[in-house]
Amino acid sequence: MWWRVARFLVTLMIISLVTLCDSTFAQSFVTNTYTVSNEDFVNPERGFYLHTETRASAPASFPANLSSFRLVGRADPNDTYTTKLSLMLRVIYLDTFVNAAISTNFLSKLQTDFDLVRAHGFKAIVRFAYNQDTTRPFNEPAKARILEHIGQLTPLLRRNRDVIAVLQHGFIGAWGEGYYTDIFSTTGQAFTAQNWTNRAEVLSALLAALPPERMVQVRVPQQKQKHLYGVAAPTSSAAIGISQAHNGSAAARIAFHNDCFLADNTDLGTFTDYDGATDSQDIANLRNFAALETRYVVMGGETCIENAPDDNCAGAGGRADMDLALFHYSFLNQGYNANVNDDWVAQGCIEDIKRRLGYRLQLVSGIFRTEASPGQAIPLTLEFQNTGYAAPFNPRGLELVLRDATTGRKFFAELSRDTDARFWLPGSNHVLSVTIALPFGVPMGAYEMLLHLPDTAPSLYGVLPYSIQLANSNGLSSSGSSLGNVWESATGYHNLGATLTVNSTAINPPPNSTDIPVLDYSAIRETYDTWRARHFGTNSQAGEPAADPDADGRSNLVEYAVASDPNSAADRSHVEAMHEAGAFLVTIRKGPGVKDVRYEVDGSPNLLPGSWSASLATILVNDATQLRVRFTSTTDSGFLRLKVTLDTP
């Protein structure tokens, strides 16, 4: 619903500036360091994956012992090495629907698939295809049929976003790999401008079908160049930079899969110019483009044919492990081509590859305050290192957990509000320095300081298979004494080996508006439903989004969005209006962890129907903590209004 924020009147205001005296706070800190583990353990959304398939003509489930592949490990097809798995590729053949809509029955079977993926603690790399035809006639649908199918699949994909690691482009050509087709190109001939346009239309539909935090992998890097820069884009087109990464745009979400890794100097068509003849410069351009892009978008795939010595380990004269690092590989097929992968066992690099596929995050050190009183702010510094090939590619939670050493009661500070692990690239250390604000109501006592890296999906929060384990074994004090194991396998927490004593005598500064609040709930898993349960109970009609139980003119959804108390009409700390340098400004505080609300602001000079326009509201700041807006008009008075909408899967 619409909410009137404030009215601008020409008013003289006298503001007193108070100069605060300098204060010195006697603070006690401890510095801990952490030893590195070389164990090959399982982590979500990375590593070798299991290839699985199902067909509309013959639906197939998963291995009955799927969970054991994650817990115990799975041997490769030649029984040469074993590794623990958390990912599967699910290729879904819509073979009976080439000339028909997808049936409700098959859509229901796909939902059962996703339910099983979730139950086994896996995530899925998803691809849709129609055939495996490499000779004509190709059993392929028209573009309109593919777009119809994507529309049908959209609710399914959004409903199961939590266990979809990434969606591969699919739909076109044999195995959904985009090549053997006479509709989206003519096999064996250069692509036309219309071919690229048609492919872009399918890719745009796939991006729209997914939530904005999920990526779509294309089979060849050139497709992203054509999609972003137009059908005439050369192979020398520029890769995205850090300013374009992870912002929900198409540029940030188009990623790559290479299903013939190391097969020849083009990886069997991966680094090929499909506009015509490919020369050495085209290959170099496309390899460089992919190497830069995959800093911020996910890369995965499989080996396909033996190609010694290129497919050997670097120590055996090849480029396998070097190219895995160059292109920031997050996952690789364990089953194909097993003969290529098995060479890495004999050549001595398989264990390193098992550990380094995707991210491998580890703590280096931490600096901790040891004392605080309720209502005070304390600093926290953590240093991380990523020794994997890539950064995490999906949003990842990071929170400090304060656990009462006596009662076990927990409090949480959402560190990922101010840092994003998707930018923790290999090759350098990443230092997180924040200030956390204790609530006035925190009980006195000793609190263990723990670190948690949960999945950001509320349905998976705190579910052990979906929490990241850091590659650390023990903590060490500044004197070198052991602080015990870091990883808590029962909780998914990391024990930082530090204790915060909350008492009435500690001296620390008061918090400010930018500090991260310590809460008695996790802001990472916060949704309207969890907020509603805290304030009203799950079945209370008073908790409906449109309800207004405190009769203050603000619906519950607005109260949730702006962090005000839905049971107190007196709480109006959510908004600040001011006149500054001739401009009307409004700052709206956002609720901690609120991520399922869309905020929109527009302005009007007179409240008349038809006078409202987004062009009269300039967004100055829109981050996790606040929305700051300026009324943009030359009139003497004006109004701003806020619309909040609840996003649902």
N, C-alpha and C positions, 0 to 999 in steps of 0.2 A: 504494500500500500504506500501511497505517497505520504510524506512527512514534511511538514513545514519546519524549517530549521530556524530561521531568524529573519527579522526585518531590519533593513538599513535605514536609519534616520540620520540627518546631519546633526551631530551632537558634539559639543565640546567635552572632552574628557581630560581630567588631570590625573596623571599617573605618577605615583611616588616611586622613586628608585631607592632601594635600601641597599646599602653597602654592608656586606657581611664581613665580620672580622675573620681573619685567618685562624684556622684551627689545626692543630696537630693531633693526628690520631695515632696512638701507640698501637701498632698492629703486629701480630705474630703470624708468621707464615712457615709452611714446610714446603720443601721441594723434593719431589719423588721422581725417580726414573724407572724405566720399564724394560725388562729383558725381552729379546725377540724370540719367537717360536718358529721353528722350521717345519712344524707339523703340516701335513696336507689334510686340512679339515674342510668341511662343506660350508658354503656360504650362499645366500640367495642371489639369483640373477647373474651367475658367473660360472665358468668352468666348462668341462666337457658336458655335452648334452646327450639325451636319449632320443633317437629318431623313432617316431610313431606315426601311423597313418590310419585314417578311417575313410570309408566310402559311403556315399548315399546308397549305392547298390548293395553294399555288404558292410554295415557298421561294425567296427571293431573297437573293443575296449583296450585297457592298458594291462601290462603284466600284473598278475595278482600280487607279486612281491615287490611292487613299485616302491613302497616305503623303505624296503631294505636297501635299495640302491642309494638312497640318501643316508641311511644310518650306518650301513656296513660297507657299501661299495658295490660296483659292478665290474666284472672283467670285460675286456674288449672282445670282439668276436674271435680273435686268435688266441685268447687267454694268455696274453703277453703282459698286460699290466691291469691293475685295478684302481679305480678312482671313485670317489663319492660324487653323486649327482644331485643337483637341485633344479635342473632345467630339462624340459623336453621340447622337441620340435613336434608340433601336431600339424600334419598336412591333412587337410580335409578336402576330399575329392567330391565335388558336386556333380558327379558324372551322369546322374539321371535327370539333372535339371538344366541341361544345355538349352532346351527349348521350353522350359516351364519355370514357374516360380518355385522357390524352395518350399517344401511341404511343412506344415505345422509339426507333423510327427518327427521329421528329421531335425528341425530346430529344437524340439524337446530333447532329442538324443544328444545334441550338442551341449545343451545346458547340463545334462547328466555328466558329460565329459568334463566340463569345467568344475562341477561339484566334486568329482573324483580327484582332479588335479589339486584342488584346495584341501581335500581330506588327506591326501598323501604328503602335503607339505611341499609341493612342487610349484613352479611357475612354468607357463607355456609360451613358447615362440610359436605364433599362429600363422599358418599360410593356407589360403584357399586355392584350389586348382580344379581343373576339369578332366585332364587326361595326362598320359605319359607318351603321347604320339610324337615320334621324331620323323615320321614319313607321312606324306599326304595320303588320304584327306585327314586334316586335323579336326577332331571332334571338339570344336570350340564354339562358344556362343557369340552373338553380336554384342557390340559395346552396350547397347541399350539394355540387354538382358543382364550383363555384368553389373551395370549401375542399379538395376532393379534389385539384384541379389544383395548388393552392398547395403541398399536401403533396408532390406529385410533383416540383415545381420546386425544393423546398427544397435538396436536395443540389446541384443545378446552381448555384443562387444562392450557396450557401456556398463551393462549389469555385472560383467565379470572382469572389469578393469583391474581389480585387485590381483588376480592371478595371471593376467596377460603381461608378460615381460615386454614384448614388442610384437607388432604385427608386421609380417612380410608382405610385400606388394602383391605377389601371387596373381591369380585369376587369368593371366595371359601365358600362353605357351605350355609346352610339356613341363610337368612338375610345378607349374606356376612360376617358372624362371624367366619367362618373357621372350624366349627366342623362337621356338617353332610355332609360327602363326602366319596366317595369310590375311588376318583382319587388322592387326596392329603394326604390321610391316609385311614385307614379302621375304620369306626366309631365304637367306643367301644374298640379298640385295641391300643396298644402302637404304637407310630410313629416309622417308620424305618428311617435309614439314608437317603434313597432316598426321603422319604416324606419331610424331612427337606430341602433337596437339591432342590426339586421342588418348595417348598414354597419360598425359598430364591430367586429362579429365578424370580418368580412373583414379589416379593418385590423389587428386583433390577430393574426390568422394571418400576415399579411405581416410584421409586426414580429418575430414568432417565427421566421419563415423566414430572416431575415437575421441576420448577426452583429451584436452590440450596438453596434458602431461605425458602422453604416450606417443612413441615414435613409430614411423613406418619405414621399414628397410627396403630399398630398391636394389635390384640385382647389379646394376652397373652405375658407377659414379657419374657418367655422362648424363644420365636421366635427371639427376638433381640439377646439374648445370642448365639443362634445357628448361626445367621447370621454373627455376629461379630467374634466369636471365633471358629466356625466349628461345625459340627454335633455332635461331642463328648463332647461339652462344658457342664460342670455340672451346677446345679442350683446355685452353689456358685460363678459363674463367676462374675468378677468385674464390677461395674457400671462405667460410664464415669465420669471424673473429669472436673474441670473448663477449663483446657487446651484443652480439646476436644470439648468443647461446642460451638455451633453457628459458626462453621467454614465451613459449607457446606458439610462435610463428612457424610457418612452413619451413623456413630456413633452419630453424632450430630442431625440427622434428623429422626431417627426411634423412634417414641413416642408410647403412649399406650391409648387404650380406654377399659374401664371396664364396660361391659353391664349387670353385675349382682352384682353391688356394694352392699355389706353387706348381700348377700344372705345366706352365710354360712362361715365356717372358711377358705375356699379357694375362696370365692366370686364366687361360682359355676363354678369352673374350671379355673378361672383367675390365681390363684397361685397354679397350678398343674404341676407336673412333667410328661410330656407326653412321656417320655422314658420308663415309667413303673410305679410301685407303688409309691405313694406319701406319705412321712412320715412327721412328724412335723418339721423336720429340713429343708426339701425341702420347706415347706410353709414359714418358717421363712426366708430362703434364698431369695426366690422370692419376698416376701414382702419387705425385706430390699433392694433388688436390685431395685425394682420399686420406693421405697421412695427416694433413692439416685438419680436415673436417672431423676425423674420428677422435680428435681431442675432446669434442663436445657432442658427438652423436655416436651411437653404438655400432660396432662392427662385429660380425660373427660369420660363421660359415662352416665349410668342410673341405677337406682335401678330396681329390677325385681320381687322378691317375698318377702313377709313379713317374718321377722326373728327376732322377739322380743326375748330378749331385745337388741341384738346386733345392730339392725337398729334404736334404739332410740338415742336421744340426749345424750351427756355425762352426763348431769344433771339428766337424767332419767335412768341412769345405762347402757347406750349403748356406741357406739363408732362412731356414724355417723359424728359428727362435728370433732372429733379427727382424723378420717381416711381421711376426706376431707383435713385437714391440712397436715397430714403425707404424703399423696400422691400428694399434690400440685394441687388439682383439679381446672381446669379453667372453666369447664362447666358441666352441668347436665341436663338431660331431665326433663322438667316440667310436661310432661304428663304421664310418666310411670316410676315406678309404683306410681300412685298418692296416693294410700293408705299408702305407706311407707312415701312419702314426707309429706303428710298431718299430720302424727303423730308429725312431727317437729313443727307444728303450736301449737298444744295443749301442747307440752313439752317445748316450749319457745325458741327454737334455730333457727327458720326459718328466722327471720329478720337478725340475724348475718350471716347465710349462704348466704342469698340474697346479703348482702353487701360484703362478703369476697370471694365468688367464683371468681377465677382468681386473678388479681391484684387489689389492691386499694391503689393508690398512693396519697400521700399528701405532701405538702410543710411544712417544719418545720421552716426554717428561710432563710434569704438572706442578703448578705452584698454587697452594691452597691456603686460605685463611683458616685459622684454627678456632676462632672465637667470634661470636656475634650475639646480639640481642634482638628480640623481635622488633620488626620495623626498621632494621638497619640494612645497609647495602654492603656487599663484600665482593672483592674482585676474584676472578678465576682465570687462570691461564693454562691451556692445554696445547701441547705440540704433537702433531701427527706426521706420519710419513706413509706414503703410498709406494710400495715396491712392486705392484702389479703392472700389467700392461696398460690398464685403462682406469678411468675414474668410474664410480657408480653412474649409471645412465638414467635411472629413474629417481624421483624424489626420495630422500632418505631422512628419517627423523634422527635427531641427536638431542638427548636430554640428560641433564644432571638429575640424579635421584638422591634425595636425602632420606635415609632409612633409619628410623629410631632404633638404636641398638638394643633397647629393652622391649619395646612394644611391637616393633616391626612396621609401625605406621610410616607411610611414604609421602614425601612432597616432591614436586617436579618443577624443573626449570627448563623451558624449551630453548636449548642452545641453537637449534637449527632455525630459529627465527632470524638469527643474525649471521648465519653461515650456511653454505650449501655444499655438501660433500661432492656434488657433481662437478665442482671446480677443483677438487683435490687431485690434480694431475700427477702422474709419476714424475720423479726427477727432482723434486724439491720438497722441503718440509712445509707444513701448513700450521701456522700458529693461530689459535683462537684465544683472544683476550676479551672477556666480557665482565660485566658487573651484574650480579643477581640481587634482587630485592626480597628480603624475608618479609612475610606478612606479620602483622601485629599479633595474630592469633596462633603463631607456631608455638607448641609447647616447649618448655625447657627440657634439656636433655642432651645426650650425645648422639650424633647422627653420622652414620657411615656415608661416605660420599661415593656414589656409584655412577657409572656411565652406561647409557642405553642407546642403541642404534636400531630402533624398531622400524618396521614398514609403516609408511604414512597412511595406508588404507586402514580406516577404523576397524574393518572386519578382520584384519591381520595384526593389529597392534598387540604386542606382547605375546604373539604366537611364536614359539621358539624357532621353528624352521625358517621364519621370515625375518629374524633379527640378525644383524651382522655380528660376527665374532671377530675381534681384533687379534692380530698375530702377535700376541704377547703371552709370556708364561708367568713371570713373577714381577712384583713391584719391589723397588729398592729405595730405602730411605737415603737421605743425604750422607749418612755415615756408611752406607753400603750394606746395611742389614736387610734381610729379606722381610717383605711385608705380606708374603703369602701369594697364593694364586690370584691372577687377575680375573680370569673368566669364571663366571658362575654358571655352570651348565644347566642348573635347575631353573634359573630365572632369566637367562639371557642378558644379565647385567655384567659389567666389568667393575671389580672392586679396585678403586683408585688408591687404596692404602692410606687414606686420610680421614680424619674425624673432625667434624665441626661441632663444637660445644656451644649450645645456645643457653645463655644465662642472662642475668640482669645487670652485669657489671661491664660487659665488653664495650669498647669504644670504637665505633665505626660511623661513617657519615650517613645521613639520611638518603634514601633513594631519590632518583629523579625520573622523569617520564620516559627516558630511553633505556632504563635498566630492565633486565628480564625478570618478570615477576616469578617468585616461587609460589606454587599453587598446591592445593590439596587434591588436584586432579591433573591428568596429563593433557596439556594443550595440544599435543600432537594428535591425540585421538579425538579431540573435541569435534562434535557435530551438534546440530540443533537438537537431535534426540538425546545426546548425553547431557546437554545443558538443561533440556526440559526435565529429564529424570532427576537432576540435582535440585531443581526448584519446585517441581510439582509432582514428582512420581510419574511413572510411565503411563498410567492409565487416566490421569487427571484431565478432564476436559478443559480445565483452566490453563493447561499447557499448550493448547492449540496455537499455531502460529498467528492466527488472526485475533485471538482472544486478548483482552486487556483487563486482567484481574485487579490491578491496582487503580483502574479508572483514571489514568493520567494522560490519556489521549495517544499513547504509544502502544502499538501492538507488541505482543511477545517477540515477534520476529525482529522488530526494530530494537527492542530492549536487548536481545541477543546480539544483534549486529553492532550495537554501539556500547556494549558493556555496562548497561545500567541495570538496576535491580527491578525485576518485573513485579516484585511484591511491595515496592515502596514508591509512591508517587513523589516523594521528596527527593529522590535521587536524580539530579540533573547534571551530574558531573561529566556527562558524556559529550557535551558540546561547549565550545568556547567561541564567541563571536566578538570581533574587534574591528576597529577602524584604524587603519595603519597607512600612512603616506597617501592619504586620499582614496584608499581602497577599502572595500568591505571584505573581510576575511572570516571564514568559518573553519574551525578545526573540529573534526569529529573523531572521537576515540573509538577504536575498534576493540572488540572483545578478544582476549587472549586465545589464540588458536583458531579463530573463526576463519575457515577457508571455504565453506560451502554457501557463502552469500555473495551475490553480485551487487555492487554499489554503483548507482547512477545518480548524477546531480545535474539539474538544469536551473535556469534562472528566469525571472520575469520582472519587468519594470513596474507592473501594476496589478498583477493577479487576474487579469482579464483572460477569458478563454482564448486559446490560440496564441497567447503571448509567451508561453513557456518555450525556452530554447536551450539546448545544451551549449550553444555558442556563447551564452551569457554566463557560463560557469567554467572558469579556467582551473583545471586540476594542477595544483602546485606540488603536492606530495600525496602519494597513494602507495603506502607500504603496509607491512604487517601490523603496525601499531596505530596508524592514523590516516585520515583522509583530510587534506587541507585544500580549501577551495577559495577562489577569489571571484567575486561578482564583477563581471566585465560589462560595464555600461557607462555611458556619460550622464545618465539620469540622476536626479537628486535622491531617489529612493529605489529600492529594489528588494527582491525576495529570492531566496534560494530554497530549493526543496530536494529532498533525498528520497530515492526509491531503492528499497532493498528487496532482492528476490532470492529465494532459497533455491539453490541448485540441487537437483536430484539426479541420480544415475539414469 
